[in-house]
Amino acid sequence: MSLPASSFQLVQQYSVPHPFRVFFGKGGKPQISTSPSLKSISLAILLFLPLAAQSQQHFNGAKAIEYAREFVAIGPRWVGSPGHAQAEQFLRSHFQHDQLEEDAFTANTPIGMVSLRNFIVRFPGKKDGAIVLATHYETNYPLRNINFVGANDGGSTTGLLMAIADQLRAEEARGKTLDGYSVWLVFFDGEEAFQTWSASDSTYGSRHLAAKWGRDGTLGKIKAFMLADMIGDKDLDIQRESRSTGWLVDLVRQAAKKYGYEHYFFRSEEPVDDDHLPFVQRGVPSIDVIDLDYGPDNSYHHTAQDTMDKISAKSLTIDGDVFLETVRLVNQR
């Protein structure tokens, strides 16, 4: 195997005098001069260093939190507010050069007919089918009078998907299309209840889109649906949502294990009503990646304390690593 320059530099940095010596042979390839007793050790080091370098390549959680900060700076984003219109424009402007679809619709809610809008960003792949990564972006309507900005709840995962889009664009730039399935990023509107959470007063955007895609045949193209919700929390503790698809849960667990993140995932289990259920109910392999324990005794959830200081780039790095590795694993099935 050839030795990357970065690995050779590390060998140079930690090299010792003869009998262990690295030098360049014909064609500029590094070769080893060593006594027989050290030859196997030297070879093991050279084989290991490229793998060690690869293991340190992580998702850009710092960029994800930067996006989240810009988005949350808009302020409250409850449906019908100036902030909600600004949030729509923020997403529209950010993805204007991508394959962006705006899915506008009207929903019958406890406060009357309401105009809502999902955003769908498509990154085409070479394989037939799509993997959907989703979040919601609006804030809670009943909390509209307490300056609820939803830094974790809607903000962090919007930043996460925006940073994932950066990586997908980079892959597109290298090969025009992704090597595996297409990846679609979905930003749902109307996840929160307008009055009191119920099957009919919640998840408006996902219920609308799942029904629409069911009618036009799009659902049959979806190989996996992954929902991100409230996973920017500094104290990351992602529950296993019990109605999520088993094999997809296993792939997320496998992805977490690759990076040594097992203790952040699935230490407890419970059912959660969320934007994945309209897809689960229609037979789409789906998972809700969610952290429902936000603050001491969940005291930050749906309060004015859900602010940027409660989320971290570290948590978003973990999320991004696991989401992108799960995408890779789905492509291998």
C-alpha positions as CSV (number, residue, x, y, z in Angstrom):
1,M,0.0,0.0,0.0
2,S,1.1,3.6,-0.5
3,L,1.7,5.8,2.5
4,P,-0.1,9.2,2.7
5,A,2.2,12.1,3.2
6,S,0.5,12.9,6.5
7,S,1.4,9.5,7.8
8,F,5.0,9.8,6.6
9,Q,5.3,13.1,8.4
10,L,4.2,11.4,11.6
11,V,6.8,8.6,11.1
12,Q,9.5,11.2,10.5
13,Q,8.4,13.1,13.7
14,Y,8.7,10.0,15.9
15,S,11.6,8.2,14.0
16,V,14.7,7.1,15.8
17,P,18.2,6.5,14.6
18,H,19.2,3.3,12.7
19,P,18.2,0.4,12.9
20,F,14.7,2.0,12.3
21,R,15.0,4.5,9.4
22,V,12.5,5.7,6.8
23,F,13.8,6.9,3.4
24,F,12.4,7.5,0.0
25,G,13.0,4.9,-2.8
26,K,12.3,5.0,-6.5
27,G,9.2,7.0,-7.5
28,G,9.3,8.9,-4.2
29,K,7.7,6.0,-2.2
30,P,8.7,5.7,1.4
31,Q,10.7,2.5,2.3
32,I,11.9,1.1,5.5
33,S,15.5,0.1,6.5
34,T,15.4,-1.8,9.7
35,S,16.9,-4.7,11.5
36,P,14.9,-8.0,11.3
37,S,13.8,-7.7,14.9
38,L,12.1,-4.4,14.3
39,K,10.8,-5.0,10.8
40,S,7.4,-6.3,11.8
41,I,6.9,-3.4,14.3
42,S,7.8,-0.9,11.6
43,L,5.4,-2.3,9.1
44,A,2.6,-2.4,11.7
45,I,3.2,1.3,12.4
46,L,3.1,2.2,8.7
47,L,-0.1,0.2,8.2
48,F,-1.8,1.7,11.2
49,L,-1.1,5.4,10.7
50,P,-3.4,5.9,7.6
51,L,-6.2,4.2,9.5
52,A,-5.6,6.4,12.6
53,A,-5.6,9.5,10.4
54,Q,-8.9,8.5,8.8
55,S,-10.5,7.8,12.3
56,Q,-9.9,11.5,13.2
57,Q,-12.0,12.9,10.3
58,H,-15.2,14.1,11.8
59,F,-18.3,16.0,10.8
60,N,-18.1,19.7,11.1
61,G,-20.2,20.3,14.2
62,A,-18.7,23.8,14.6
63,K,-20.3,24.8,11.3
64,A,-23.5,23.2,12.3
65,I,-23.7,25.2,15.5
66,E,-22.8,28.4,13.5
67,Y,-25.7,27.8,11.2
68,A,-28.0,27.1,14.2
69,R,-26.9,30.4,15.8
70,E,-27.7,32.3,12.7
71,F,-31.1,30.6,12.4
72,V,-32.0,31.0,16.1
73,A,-31.0,34.7,16.0
74,I,-34.2,35.2,13.9
75,G,-36.1,34.8,17.2
76,P,-39.4,33.0,17.8
77,R,-40.6,31.3,14.6
78,W,-44.2,30.4,15.4
79,V,-46.5,29.9,12.5
80,G,-47.9,33.3,11.2
81,S,-45.2,35.4,12.9
82,P,-42.7,37.7,11.2
83,G,-40.0,35.3,12.5
84,H,-41.6,32.4,10.7
85,A,-41.6,34.3,7.5
86,Q,-37.9,35.2,8.1
87,A,-37.1,31.5,8.8
88,E,-38.7,30.6,5.5
89,Q,-36.6,33.2,3.7
90,F,-33.5,32.0,5.5
91,L,-33.9,28.5,4.2
92,R,-34.9,29.7,0.7
93,S,-31.9,31.9,0.4
94,H,-29.5,29.3,1.8
95,F,-30.6,26.6,-0.6
96,Q,-31.3,28.7,-3.7
97,H,-28.5,27.1,-5.7
98,D,-29.6,23.5,-4.8
99,Q,-32.5,21.4,-6.0
100,L,-35.0,23.1,-3.7
101,E,-38.7,22.4,-3.6
102,E,-41.1,24.5,-1.5
103,D,-44.1,22.4,-0.5
104,A,-46.8,24.9,0.5
105,F,-50.1,23.8,1.8
106,T,-53.0,24.8,4.1
107,A,-53.9,23.0,7.2
108,N,-57.1,23.0,9.3
109,T,-56.0,23.7,12.9
110,P,-57.7,24.6,16.2
111,I,-56.9,28.3,15.4
112,G,-58.4,28.0,11.9
113,M,-56.9,27.5,8.4
114,V,-53.2,28.1,8.5
115,S,-50.7,28.3,5.6
116,L,-47.6,26.1,6.1
117,R,-44.5,25.3,4.1
118,N,-42.1,22.4,4.0
119,F,-38.7,22.7,2.3
120,I,-37.2,19.8,0.5
121,V,-33.6,19.8,-0.8
122,R,-32.5,17.0,-3.1
123,F,-29.0,15.7,-3.7
124,P,-29.2,13.2,-6.5
125,G,-27.4,9.8,-6.3
126,K,-26.3,7.1,-8.7
127,K,-28.5,4.4,-7.1
128,D,-32.3,4.3,-7.6
129,G,-33.9,5.5,-4.4
130,A,-33.5,8.1,-1.7
131,I,-32.6,8.5,2.0
132,V,-34.5,11.2,3.8
133,L,-33.0,13.2,6.6
134,A,-35.5,15.5,8.3
135,T,-36.2,18.0,11.0
136,H,-38.8,20.6,11.9
137,Y,-37.9,24.3,11.8
138,E,-40.8,26.3,13.4
139,T,-41.3,27.1,17.1
140,N,-44.2,26.3,19.4
141,Y,-47.3,28.4,18.8
142,P,-48.7,28.3,22.4
143,L,-45.3,29.6,23.7
144,R,-45.4,32.6,21.4
145,N,-45.5,35.1,24.3
146,I,-42.5,33.9,26.2
147,N,-39.7,34.5,23.6
148,F,-39.3,30.8,23.0
149,V,-36.5,30.6,20.3
150,G,-36.1,26.8,20.2
151,A,-32.3,26.6,20.0
152,N,-32.4,22.9,20.6
153,D,-36.0,22.3,19.5
154,G,-35.8,23.0,15.8
155,G,-32.8,25.2,15.7
156,S,-30.0,22.8,16.4
157,T,-31.2,20.2,13.9
158,T,-31.8,22.8,11.2
159,G,-28.1,23.7,11.6
160,L,-27.3,20.0,11.5
161,L,-29.0,19.4,8.2
162,M,-27.5,22.6,6.7
163,A,-24.0,21.4,7.6
164,I,-24.8,17.9,6.2
165,A,-25.8,19.7,3.0
166,D,-22.3,21.3,2.9
167,Q,-20.8,17.8,2.9
168,L,-23.2,16.5,0.2
169,R,-22.4,19.5,-2.0
170,A,-18.7,18.8,-1.6
171,E,-19.3,15.2,-2.7
172,E,-21.4,16.4,-5.7
173,A,-18.6,18.7,-6.7
174,R,-16.2,15.8,-6.9
175,G,-18.5,13.4,-8.8
176,K,-21.6,15.4,-9.9
177,T,-23.9,12.9,-8.2
178,L,-23.6,11.0,-4.9
179,D,-22.2,7.5,-5.2
180,G,-25.1,5.9,-3.4
181,Y,-28.8,6.7,-3.0
182,S,-30.0,10.3,-3.4
183,V,-30.2,12.2,-0.1
184,W,-33.2,14.4,0.5
185,L,-33.2,17.0,3.3
186,V,-36.6,17.9,4.6
187,F,-37.4,20.8,6.8
188,F,-41.0,20.3,8.2
189,D,-43.3,23.0,9.2
190,G,-46.1,22.7,11.7
191,E,-44.6,19.9,13.9
192,E,-45.8,21.7,17.1
193,A,-49.4,21.7,18.2
194,F,-51.4,24.9,17.9
195,Q,-53.3,24.2,21.1
196,T,-52.7,20.8,22.7
197,W,-50.7,17.9,21.3
198,S,-52.9,15.3,19.7
199,A,-52.9,13.1,16.6
200,S,-54.8,15.8,14.8
201,D,-53.1,18.8,16.3
202,S,-49.4,18.2,15.6
203,T,-47.0,17.0,12.9
204,Y,-48.9,18.9,10.2
205,G,-46.0,19.1,7.7
206,S,-45.0,15.4,8.0
207,R,-48.6,14.2,7.8
208,H,-49.1,16.3,4.7
209,L,-45.9,15.2,2.9
210,A,-46.3,11.5,3.8
211,A,-49.8,11.6,2.3
212,K,-48.7,13.5,-0.8
213,W,-45.8,11.2,-1.4
214,G,-48.0,8.2,-0.8
215,R,-50.4,9.4,-3.5
216,D,-47.7,10.1,-6.2
217,G,-45.6,7.0,-5.5
218,T,-42.6,8.8,-4.0
219,L,-42.8,6.8,-0.7
220,G,-41.8,3.6,-2.6
221,K,-38.5,5.2,-3.4
222,I,-37.5,6.0,0.2
223,K,-35.0,3.4,1.5
224,A,-34.7,5.1,5.0
225,F,-36.2,8.1,6.8
226,M,-34.2,9.6,9.6
227,L,-35.7,12.3,11.8
228,A,-33.4,14.5,13.9
229,D,-35.1,16.2,16.9
230,M,-33.6,18.0,19.9
231,I,-30.2,16.4,19.6
232,G,-28.0,19.6,20.0
233,D,-28.3,19.2,23.8
234,K,-24.8,19.6,25.5
235,D,-25.8,16.6,27.7
236,L,-26.6,14.3,24.8
237,D,-28.7,11.2,25.7
238,I,-30.5,9.8,22.7
239,Q,-33.4,7.5,23.5
240,R,-34.4,4.5,21.4
241,E,-37.8,5.4,20.0
242,S,-39.7,2.1,20.3
243,R,-41.8,2.4,17.1
244,S,-38.7,3.1,14.9
245,T,-37.7,0.4,12.4
246,G,-35.6,-2.3,14.0
247,W,-32.9,-2.7,11.3
248,L,-32.5,1.1,11.0
249,V,-32.1,1.4,14.8
250,D,-29.4,-1.3,14.5
251,L,-27.6,0.6,11.8
252,V,-27.6,3.8,13.9
253,R,-26.2,1.8,16.8
254,Q,-23.5,0.3,14.5
255,A,-22.6,3.8,13.3
256,A,-22.3,5.1,16.8
257,K,-20.1,2.2,17.8
258,K,-17.7,3.0,14.9
259,Y,-16.9,6.3,16.6
260,G,-17.1,5.2,20.2
261,Y,-20.3,7.0,20.8
262,E,-22.3,4.1,22.2
263,H,-22.9,5.8,25.6
264,Y,-24.8,8.6,23.9
265,F,-27.3,6.3,22.3
266,F,-30.2,4.1,23.3
267,R,-29.6,3.6,27.0
268,S,-33.4,3.9,27.5
269,E,-36.4,3.2,25.3
270,E,-39.9,4.8,25.0
271,P,-42.5,5.6,22.3
272,V,-42.5,9.2,21.0
273,D,-45.1,10.9,18.8
274,D,-43.1,12.8,16.2
275,D,-42.7,13.6,12.5
276,H,-41.5,10.0,11.7
277,L,-44.8,8.4,12.5
278,P,-46.7,9.3,9.3
279,F,-43.9,7.5,7.5
280,V,-43.8,4.5,9.8
281,Q,-47.5,4.1,9.4
282,R,-47.1,3.9,5.6
283,G,-44.4,1.3,5.8
284,V,-41.3,3.5,5.3
285,P,-38.3,2.3,7.3
286,S,-37.9,5.2,9.7
287,I,-36.2,6.2,12.9
288,D,-36.7,9.1,15.3
289,V,-33.3,10.2,16.6
290,I,-34.4,12.2,19.6
291,D,-33.1,13.3,23.1
292,L,-36.1,13.9,25.3
293,D,-34.1,14.6,28.5
294,Y,-33.3,18.3,28.1
295,G,-32.0,20.0,31.2
296,P,-32.4,18.9,34.8
297,D,-35.7,16.9,34.9
298,N,-36.3,18.0,31.3
299,S,-36.7,21.6,32.6
300,Y,-35.4,23.3,29.4
301,H,-37.9,21.7,27.1
302,H,-40.6,24.1,25.8
303,T,-39.4,27.0,28.0
304,A,-37.6,30.3,27.4
305,Q,-34.4,28.5,28.7
306,D,-34.1,26.6,25.3
307,T,-31.2,28.9,24.3
308,M,-27.9,28.6,22.4
309,D,-25.9,28.1,25.6
310,K,-27.6,24.8,26.1
311,I,-26.4,23.2,22.9
312,S,-22.9,22.3,21.7
313,A,-20.8,21.7,18.6
314,K,-19.6,18.5,20.2
315,S,-23.1,17.1,20.2
316,L,-23.7,18.2,16.7
317,T,-20.4,16.5,15.6
318,I,-21.6,13.3,17.2
319,D,-25.0,13.6,15.4
320,G,-23.4,14.4,12.0
321,D,-20.9,11.5,12.3
322,V,-23.7,9.0,13.1
323,F,-26.1,10.3,10.5
324,L,-23.6,10.3,7.7
325,E,-22.2,6.9,8.7
326,T,-25.8,5.5,8.8
327,V,-26.3,6.8,5.3
328,R,-23.2,4.9,4.2
329,L,-24.5,1.8,5.9
330,V,-27.9,2.0,4.3
331,N,-26.2,2.3,0.9
332,Q,-24.4,-1.0,1.6
333,R,-27.5,-3.0,2.4
